[in-house]
Amino acid sequence: MTPPRNRPPYGADERTQLVGWLDMQRAIIGWKCDGLSEADAHRSVLPASPHMTMAGVVSHMRWVEHCWFEVILLGRPAEGPQFDDGPEDADMMVDDIPLAQLLKEYDRQCAVSNEIIAAHSLDDAGRHPDFGAAAATLRWILLHMIEETARHAGHMDAVRELLDGEKGYY
């Protein structure tokens, strides 16, 4: 089930607003996939970006969450398709993975990210010694993740409309 797409309260504190806006954009990622056939979820409609399928974007967002919160912020090992020596956009190459599985993995990763967010100060900086981005604070990472997730939700708006004409926001 897709989580509700709710904006945070107008007078909420900074953390509640940051997490609230990120959660809303995350919910839009799932919402854009509602009702898609498996074939459409994996169908490419952008000739210059063949891996930017609905399923590919869901997978990418899962790995972006993992990278920023687990690897960059916590300093855990840099594991995952974006760190392998494979092709560029390897995290979007998911033709053989069902959309439902990708959405479940994304939801699970978002839950892990939210646990990490809850356990740290907004001023805590990353810890991974091999990435310059580890200088970023959790506040910066949250702002970046709102931007990153919203950007790809916008891609999904366009891809979904090209796939089957479905459109809508919020």
Rosetta constraint file for C-alpha pairs under 8 A:
AtomPair CA 2 CA 27 HARMONIC 6.27 0.50
AtomPair CA 2 CA 30 HARMONIC 5.75 0.50
AtomPair CA 2 CA 31 HARMONIC 5.94 0.50
AtomPair CA 2 CA 34 HARMONIC 7.95 0.50
AtomPair CA 3 CA 27 HARMONIC 5.45 0.50
AtomPair CA 3 CA 30 HARMONIC 7.91 0.50
AtomPair CA 4 CA 24 HARMONIC 7.45 0.50
AtomPair CA 4 CA 27 HARMONIC 6.49 0.50
AtomPair CA 5 CA 23 HARMONIC 7.81 0.50
AtomPair CA 5 CA 24 HARMONIC 4.90 0.50
AtomPair CA 5 CA 25 HARMONIC 7.61 0.50
AtomPair CA 5 CA 27 HARMONIC 5.70 0.50
AtomPair CA 5 CA 28 HARMONIC 6.70 0.50
AtomPair CA 5 CA 170 HARMONIC 6.48 0.50
AtomPair CA 6 CA 20 HARMONIC 7.64 0.50
AtomPair CA 6 CA 24 HARMONIC 5.76 0.50
AtomPair CA 7 CA 20 HARMONIC 6.32 0.50
AtomPair CA 7 CA 21 HARMONIC 6.19 0.50
AtomPair CA 7 CA 24 HARMONIC 6.34 0.50
AtomPair CA 8 CA 12 HARMONIC 6.93 0.50
AtomPair CA 8 CA 16 HARMONIC 6.94 0.50
AtomPair CA 8 CA 17 HARMONIC 5.47 0.50
AtomPair CA 8 CA 20 HARMONIC 4.96 0.50
AtomPair CA 8 CA 21 HARMONIC 6.44 0.50
AtomPair CA 9 CA 17 HARMONIC 7.33 0.50
AtomPair CA 12 CA 16 HARMONIC 5.91 0.50
AtomPair CA 12 CA 17 HARMONIC 5.97 0.50
AtomPair CA 13 CA 17 HARMONIC 6.25 0.50
AtomPair CA 14 CA 18 HARMONIC 6.13 0.50
AtomPair CA 15 CA 19 HARMONIC 6.08 0.50
AtomPair CA 15 CA 122 HARMONIC 7.53 0.50
AtomPair CA 16 CA 20 HARMONIC 5.67 0.50
AtomPair CA 17 CA 21 HARMONIC 6.01 0.50
AtomPair CA 18 CA 22 HARMONIC 6.26 0.50
AtomPair CA 18 CA 142 HARMONIC 6.44 0.50
AtomPair CA 18 CA 143 HARMONIC 7.03 0.50
AtomPair CA 18 CA 146 HARMONIC 7.85 0.50
AtomPair CA 19 CA 23 HARMONIC 5.95 0.50
AtomPair CA 19 CA 114 HARMONIC 7.98 0.50
AtomPair CA 19 CA 142 HARMONIC 7.34 0.50
AtomPair CA 20 CA 24 HARMONIC 6.15 0.50
AtomPair CA 21 CA 25 HARMONIC 6.36 0.50
AtomPair CA 21 CA 146 HARMONIC 6.66 0.50
AtomPair CA 22 CA 26 HARMONIC 6.16 0.50
AtomPair CA 22 CA 142 HARMONIC 7.40 0.50
AtomPair CA 22 CA 145 HARMONIC 6.88 0.50
AtomPair CA 22 CA 146 HARMONIC 4.91 0.50
AtomPair CA 22 CA 149 HARMONIC 7.43 0.50
AtomPair CA 23 CA 27 HARMONIC 6.13 0.50
AtomPair CA 24 CA 28 HARMONIC 6.41 0.50
AtomPair CA 25 CA 29 HARMONIC 6.54 0.50
AtomPair CA 25 CA 146 HARMONIC 6.94 0.50
AtomPair CA 25 CA 149 HARMONIC 5.95 0.50
AtomPair CA 25 CA 150 HARMONIC 5.62 0.50
AtomPair CA 25 CA 153 HARMONIC 6.98 0.50
AtomPair CA 26 CA 30 HARMONIC 6.82 0.50
AtomPair CA 26 CA 149 HARMONIC 6.59 0.50
AtomPair CA 27 CA 31 HARMONIC 6.09 0.50
AtomPair CA 28 CA 32 HARMONIC 6.01 0.50
AtomPair CA 28 CA 153 HARMONIC 6.39 0.50
AtomPair CA 28 CA 170 HARMONIC 7.21 0.50
AtomPair CA 29 CA 33 HARMONIC 7.01 0.50
AtomPair CA 29 CA 58 HARMONIC 7.12 0.50
AtomPair CA 29 CA 149 HARMONIC 7.81 0.50
AtomPair CA 29 CA 152 HARMONIC 7.88 0.50
AtomPair CA 29 CA 153 HARMONIC 5.51 0.50
AtomPair CA 29 CA 156 HARMONIC 7.39 0.50
AtomPair CA 30 CA 34 HARMONIC 6.78 0.50
AtomPair CA 30 CA 103 HARMONIC 6.93 0.50
AtomPair CA 32 CA 153 HARMONIC 7.77 0.50
AtomPair CA 32 CA 156 HARMONIC 6.53 0.50
AtomPair CA 32 CA 157 HARMONIC 6.89 0.50
AtomPair CA 32 CA 160 HARMONIC 6.98 0.50
AtomPair CA 33 CA 41 HARMONIC 7.48 0.50
AtomPair CA 33 CA 54 HARMONIC 7.01 0.50
AtomPair CA 36 CA 40 HARMONIC 6.16 0.50
AtomPair CA 36 CA 41 HARMONIC 6.04 0.50
AtomPair CA 37 CA 41 HARMONIC 6.11 0.50
AtomPair CA 38 CA 42 HARMONIC 6.50 0.50
AtomPair CA 38 CA 98 HARMONIC 6.93 0.50
AtomPair CA 38 CA 99 HARMONIC 6.61 0.50
AtomPair CA 39 CA 43 HARMONIC 6.04 0.50
AtomPair CA 40 CA 54 HARMONIC 7.89 0.50
AtomPair CA 40 CA 163 HARMONIC 6.59 0.50
AtomPair CA 41 CA 53 HARMONIC 6.41 0.50
AtomPair CA 41 CA 54 HARMONIC 5.03 0.50
AtomPair CA 41 CA 55 HARMONIC 5.28 0.50
AtomPair CA 41 CA 99 HARMONIC 6.62 0.50
AtomPair CA 42 CA 53 HARMONIC 5.49 0.50
AtomPair CA 42 CA 54 HARMONIC 6.40 0.50
AtomPair CA 42 CA 55 HARMONIC 5.66 0.50
AtomPair CA 42 CA 56 HARMONIC 7.32 0.50
AtomPair CA 42 CA 94 HARMONIC 7.81 0.50
AtomPair CA 42 CA 95 HARMONIC 6.03 0.50
AtomPair CA 43 CA 53 HARMONIC 5.91 0.50
AtomPair CA 43 CA 54 HARMONIC 7.78 0.50
AtomPair CA 43 CA 163 HARMONIC 7.99 0.50
AtomPair CA 44 CA 49 HARMONIC 7.85 0.50
AtomPair CA 44 CA 50 HARMONIC 5.37 0.50
AtomPair CA 44 CA 51 HARMONIC 6.71 0.50
AtomPair CA 44 CA 52 HARMONIC 6.58 0.50
AtomPair CA 44 CA 53 HARMONIC 5.23 0.50
AtomPair CA 45 CA 50 HARMONIC 7.24 0.50
AtomPair CA 45 CA 53 HARMONIC 7.43 0.50
AtomPair CA 45 CA 159 HARMONIC 6.72 0.50
AtomPair CA 45 CA 162 HARMONIC 6.85 0.50
AtomPair CA 45 CA 163 HARMONIC 7.14 0.50
AtomPair CA 46 CA 50 HARMONIC 5.95 0.50
AtomPair CA 46 CA 52 HARMONIC 7.22 0.50
AtomPair CA 46 CA 159 HARMONIC 7.79 0.50
AtomPair CA 51 CA 56 HARMONIC 6.13 0.50
AtomPair CA 51 CA 89 HARMONIC 7.22 0.50
AtomPair CA 51 CA 92 HARMONIC 5.72 0.50
AtomPair CA 51 CA 93 HARMONIC 6.16 0.50
AtomPair CA 52 CA 56 HARMONIC 5.56 0.50
AtomPair CA 52 CA 57 HARMONIC 6.02 0.50
AtomPair CA 52 CA 92 HARMONIC 6.85 0.50
AtomPair CA 53 CA 57 HARMONIC 6.13 0.50
AtomPair CA 53 CA 92 HARMONIC 7.81 0.50
AtomPair CA 53 CA 159 HARMONIC 7.38 0.50
AtomPair CA 54 CA 58 HARMONIC 6.40 0.50
AtomPair CA 54 CA 156 HARMONIC 6.42 0.50
AtomPair CA 54 CA 159 HARMONIC 7.19 0.50
AtomPair CA 54 CA 160 HARMONIC 7.59 0.50
AtomPair CA 55 CA 59 HARMONIC 6.29 0.50
AtomPair CA 55 CA 92 HARMONIC 7.52 0.50
AtomPair CA 55 CA 94 HARMONIC 6.87 0.50
AtomPair CA 55 CA 95 HARMONIC 7.97 0.50
AtomPair CA 55 CA 99 HARMONIC 5.69 0.50
AtomPair CA 55 CA 102 HARMONIC 7.00 0.50
AtomPair CA 56 CA 60 HARMONIC 6.10 0.50
AtomPair CA 56 CA 91 HARMONIC 7.22 0.50
AtomPair CA 56 CA 92 HARMONIC 3.99 0.50
AtomPair CA 56 CA 93 HARMONIC 6.14 0.50
AtomPair CA 56 CA 94 HARMONIC 6.00 0.50
AtomPair CA 57 CA 61 HARMONIC 6.08 0.50
AtomPair CA 57 CA 92 HARMONIC 6.27 0.50
AtomPair CA 57 CA 152 HARMONIC 7.04 0.50
AtomPair CA 57 CA 156 HARMONIC 7.69 0.50
AtomPair CA 58 CA 62 HARMONIC 6.33 0.50
AtomPair CA 58 CA 102 HARMONIC 6.43 0.50
AtomPair CA 58 CA 103 HARMONIC 6.57 0.50
AtomPair CA 58 CA 106 HARMONIC 6.80 0.50
AtomPair CA 59 CA 63 HARMONIC 6.43 0.50
AtomPair CA 59 CA 91 HARMONIC 6.13 0.50
AtomPair CA 59 CA 92 HARMONIC 5.85 0.50
AtomPair CA 59 CA 94 HARMONIC 7.43 0.50
AtomPair CA 59 CA 102 HARMONIC 5.97 0.50
AtomPair CA 59 CA 103 HARMONIC 7.89 0.50
AtomPair CA 59 CA 106 HARMONIC 7.02 0.50
AtomPair CA 60 CA 64 HARMONIC 6.11 0.50
AtomPair CA 60 CA 91 HARMONIC 5.28 0.50
AtomPair CA 60 CA 92 HARMONIC 5.49 0.50
AtomPair CA 61 CA 65 HARMONIC 6.18 0.50
AtomPair CA 61 CA 106 HARMONIC 7.09 0.50
AtomPair CA 61 CA 149 HARMONIC 7.13 0.50
AtomPair CA 62 CA 66 HARMONIC 6.39 0.50
AtomPair CA 62 CA 105 HARMONIC 6.91 0.50
AtomPair CA 62 CA 106 HARMONIC 4.62 0.50
AtomPair CA 62 CA 109 HARMONIC 6.12 0.50
AtomPair CA 62 CA 110 HARMONIC 7.52 0.50
AtomPair CA 63 CA 67 HARMONIC 6.01 0.50
AtomPair CA 63 CA 80 HARMONIC 7.11 0.50
AtomPair CA 63 CA 81 HARMONIC 7.84 0.50
AtomPair CA 63 CA 82 HARMONIC 7.55 0.50
AtomPair CA 63 CA 91 HARMONIC 6.97 0.50
AtomPair CA 64 CA 68 HARMONIC 6.19 0.50
AtomPair CA 65 CA 69 HARMONIC 6.03 0.50
AtomPair CA 65 CA 70 HARMONIC 7.76 0.50
AtomPair CA 65 CA 109 HARMONIC 6.67 0.50
AtomPair CA 65 CA 110 HARMONIC 6.78 0.50
AtomPair CA 65 CA 113 HARMONIC 6.72 0.50
AtomPair CA 65 CA 145 HARMONIC 7.76 0.50
AtomPair CA 66 CA 70 HARMONIC 5.27 0.50
AtomPair CA 66 CA 71 HARMONIC 6.64 0.50
AtomPair CA 66 CA 109 HARMONIC 6.65 0.50
AtomPair CA 66 CA 113 HARMONIC 7.41 0.50
AtomPair CA 67 CA 71 HARMONIC 4.89 0.50
AtomPair CA 67 CA 72 HARMONIC 6.11 0.50
AtomPair CA 67 CA 78 HARMONIC 7.45 0.50
AtomPair CA 68 CA 72 HARMONIC 4.95 0.50
AtomPair CA 68 CA 73 HARMONIC 6.14 0.50
AtomPair CA 68 CA 141 HARMONIC 6.88 0.50
AtomPair CA 69 CA 73 HARMONIC 5.04 0.50
AtomPair CA 69 CA 74 HARMONIC 6.49 0.50
AtomPair CA 69 CA 113 HARMONIC 5.89 0.50
AtomPair CA 69 CA 116 HARMONIC 6.96 0.50
AtomPair CA 69 CA 117 HARMONIC 7.92 0.50
AtomPair CA 69 CA 141 HARMONIC 7.90 0.50
AtomPair CA 70 CA 74 HARMONIC 5.08 0.50
AtomPair CA 70 CA 75 HARMONIC 6.58 0.50
AtomPair CA 70 CA 76 HARMONIC 5.78 0.50
AtomPair CA 70 CA 113 HARMONIC 7.48 0.50
AtomPair CA 70 CA 116 HARMONIC 7.92 0.50
AtomPair CA 71 CA 75 HARMONIC 4.81 0.50
AtomPair CA 71 CA 76 HARMONIC 4.61 0.50
AtomPair CA 71 CA 77 HARMONIC 6.12 0.50
AtomPair CA 71 CA 78 HARMONIC 5.78 0.50
AtomPair CA 71 CA 128 HARMONIC 6.51 0.50
AtomPair CA 72 CA 76 HARMONIC 7.49 0.50
AtomPair CA 72 CA 126 HARMONIC 5.38 0.50
AtomPair CA 72 CA 127 HARMONIC 6.30 0.50
AtomPair CA 72 CA 128 HARMONIC 5.25 0.50
AtomPair CA 72 CA 131 HARMONIC 7.02 0.50
AtomPair CA 72 CA 133 HARMONIC 6.85 0.50
AtomPair CA 72 CA 134 HARMONIC 5.26 0.50
AtomPair CA 73 CA 125 HARMONIC 6.50 0.50
AtomPair CA 73 CA 126 HARMONIC 3.69 0.50
AtomPair CA 73 CA 127 HARMONIC 5.53 0.50
AtomPair CA 73 CA 128 HARMONIC 6.79 0.50
AtomPair CA 73 CA 134 HARMONIC 6.30 0.50
AtomPair CA 73 CA 137 HARMONIC 7.90 0.50
AtomPair CA 73 CA 138 HARMONIC 7.18 0.50
AtomPair CA 74 CA 126 HARMONIC 6.14 0.50
AtomPair CA 74 CA 127 HARMONIC 5.58 0.50
AtomPair CA 74 CA 128 HARMONIC 6.81 0.50
AtomPair CA 75 CA 126 HARMONIC 6.87 0.50
AtomPair CA 75 CA 127 HARMONIC 4.67 0.50
AtomPair CA 75 CA 128 HARMONIC 3.88 0.50
AtomPair CA 75 CA 129 HARMONIC 7.27 0.50
AtomPair CA 76 CA 128 HARMONIC 7.05 0.50
AtomPair CA 78 CA 83 HARMONIC 6.27 0.50
AtomPair CA 79 CA 83 HARMONIC 5.94 0.50
AtomPair CA 79 CA 84 HARMONIC 7.43 0.50
AtomPair CA 80 CA 84 HARMONIC 6.55 0.50
AtomPair CA 80 CA 91 HARMONIC 7.93 0.50
AtomPair CA 81 CA 86 HARMONIC 7.40 0.50
AtomPair CA 81 CA 90 HARMONIC 5.64 0.50
AtomPair CA 81 CA 91 HARMONIC 5.19 0.50
AtomPair CA 82 CA 88 HARMONIC 7.69 0.50
AtomPair CA 82 CA 89 HARMONIC 7.24 0.50
AtomPair CA 82 CA 90 HARMONIC 6.38 0.50
AtomPair CA 82 CA 91 HARMONIC 5.98 0.50
AtomPair CA 86 CA 90 HARMONIC 6.52 0.50
AtomPair CA 89 CA 93 HARMONIC 6.85 0.50
AtomPair CA 97 CA 101 HARMONIC 6.89 0.50
AtomPair CA 97 CA 102 HARMONIC 7.01 0.50
AtomPair CA 98 CA 102 HARMONIC 6.51 0.50
AtomPair CA 99 CA 103 HARMONIC 6.11 0.50
AtomPair CA 100 CA 104 HARMONIC 6.15 0.50
AtomPair CA 101 CA 105 HARMONIC 6.16 0.50
AtomPair CA 102 CA 106 HARMONIC 6.10 0.50
AtomPair CA 103 CA 107 HARMONIC 6.10 0.50
AtomPair CA 104 CA 108 HARMONIC 6.12 0.50
AtomPair CA 105 CA 109 HARMONIC 6.08 0.50
AtomPair CA 106 CA 110 HARMONIC 6.13 0.50
AtomPair CA 107 CA 111 HARMONIC 6.27 0.50
AtomPair CA 108 CA 112 HARMONIC 6.38 0.50
AtomPair CA 109 CA 113 HARMONIC 6.13 0.50
AtomPair CA 110 CA 114 HARMONIC 6.10 0.50
AtomPair CA 111 CA 115 HARMONIC 6.29 0.50
AtomPair CA 112 CA 116 HARMONIC 6.35 0.50
AtomPair CA 113 CA 117 HARMONIC 6.13 0.50
AtomPair CA 114 CA 118 HARMONIC 6.07 0.50
AtomPair CA 115 CA 119 HARMONIC 6.31 0.50
AtomPair CA 116 CA 120 HARMONIC 6.51 0.50
AtomPair CA 117 CA 121 HARMONIC 7.76 0.50
AtomPair CA 117 CA 138 HARMONIC 7.50 0.50
AtomPair CA 120 CA 124 HARMONIC 6.48 0.50
AtomPair CA 120 CA 138 HARMONIC 7.67 0.50
AtomPair CA 121 CA 138 HARMONIC 7.12 0.50
AtomPair CA 122 CA 137 HARMONIC 6.51 0.50
AtomPair CA 122 CA 138 HARMONIC 4.82 0.50
AtomPair CA 122 CA 139 HARMONIC 4.74 0.50
AtomPair CA 123 CA 137 HARMONIC 5.35 0.50
AtomPair CA 123 CA 138 HARMONIC 6.07 0.50
AtomPair CA 123 CA 139 HARMONIC 6.42 0.50
AtomPair CA 124 CA 137 HARMONIC 5.23 0.50
AtomPair CA 124 CA 138 HARMONIC 5.71 0.50
AtomPair CA 125 CA 134 HARMONIC 6.46 0.50
AtomPair CA 125 CA 135 HARMONIC 5.74 0.50
AtomPair CA 125 CA 136 HARMONIC 5.41 0.50
AtomPair CA 125 CA 137 HARMONIC 4.02 0.50
AtomPair CA 125 CA 138 HARMONIC 6.13 0.50
AtomPair CA 126 CA 133 HARMONIC 7.47 0.50
AtomPair CA 126 CA 134 HARMONIC 4.03 0.50
AtomPair CA 126 CA 135 HARMONIC 5.74 0.50
AtomPair CA 126 CA 136 HARMONIC 5.97 0.50
AtomPair CA 126 CA 137 HARMONIC 6.31 0.50
AtomPair CA 126 CA 138 HARMONIC 7.43 0.50
AtomPair CA 127 CA 134 HARMONIC 5.64 0.50
AtomPair CA 127 CA 135 HARMONIC 7.83 0.50
AtomPair CA 128 CA 134 HARMONIC 5.70 0.50
AtomPair CA 129 CA 134 HARMONIC 7.31 0.50
AtomPair CA 136 CA 140 HARMONIC 5.81 0.50
AtomPair CA 136 CA 141 HARMONIC 6.50 0.50
AtomPair CA 137 CA 141 HARMONIC 6.26 0.50
AtomPair CA 138 CA 142 HARMONIC 6.06 0.50
AtomPair CA 139 CA 143 HARMONIC 6.32 0.50
AtomPair CA 140 CA 144 HARMONIC 6.09 0.50
AtomPair CA 141 CA 145 HARMONIC 6.01 0.50
AtomPair CA 142 CA 146 HARMONIC 6.19 0.50
AtomPair CA 143 CA 147 HARMONIC 6.38 0.50
AtomPair CA 144 CA 148 HARMONIC 5.99 0.50
AtomPair CA 145 CA 149 HARMONIC 5.78 0.50
AtomPair CA 146 CA 150 HARMONIC 5.95 0.50
AtomPair CA 147 CA 151 HARMONIC 5.96 0.50
AtomPair CA 148 CA 152 HARMONIC 6.37 0.50
AtomPair CA 149 CA 153 HARMONIC 6.03 0.50
AtomPair CA 150 CA 154 HARMONIC 6.18 0.50
AtomPair CA 151 CA 155 HARMONIC 6.50 0.50
AtomPair CA 152 CA 156 HARMONIC 6.14 0.50
AtomPair CA 153 CA 157 HARMONIC 6.25 0.50
AtomPair CA 154 CA 158 HARMONIC 6.61 0.50
AtomPair CA 155 CA 159 HARMONIC 6.16 0.50
AtomPair CA 156 CA 160 HARMONIC 5.76 0.50
AtomPair CA 157 CA 161 HARMONIC 6.29 0.50
AtomPair CA 157 CA 167 HARMONIC 6.50 0.50
AtomPair CA 157 CA 168 HARMONIC 7.52 0.50
AtomPair CA 157 CA 169 HARMONIC 7.95 0.50
AtomPair CA 158 CA 162 HARMONIC 6.24 0.50
AtomPair CA 159 CA 163 HARMONIC 6.13 0.50
AtomPair CA 160 CA 164 HARMONIC 6.25 0.50
AtomPair CA 160 CA 165 HARMONIC 6.74 0.50
AtomPair CA 160 CA 166 HARMONIC 6.08 0.50
AtomPair CA 160 CA 167 HARMONIC 7.02 0.50
AtomPair CA 161 CA 165 HARMONIC 4.13 0.50
AtomPair CA 161 CA 166 HARMONIC 4.96 0.50
AtomPair CA 161 CA 167 HARMONIC 5.60 0.50
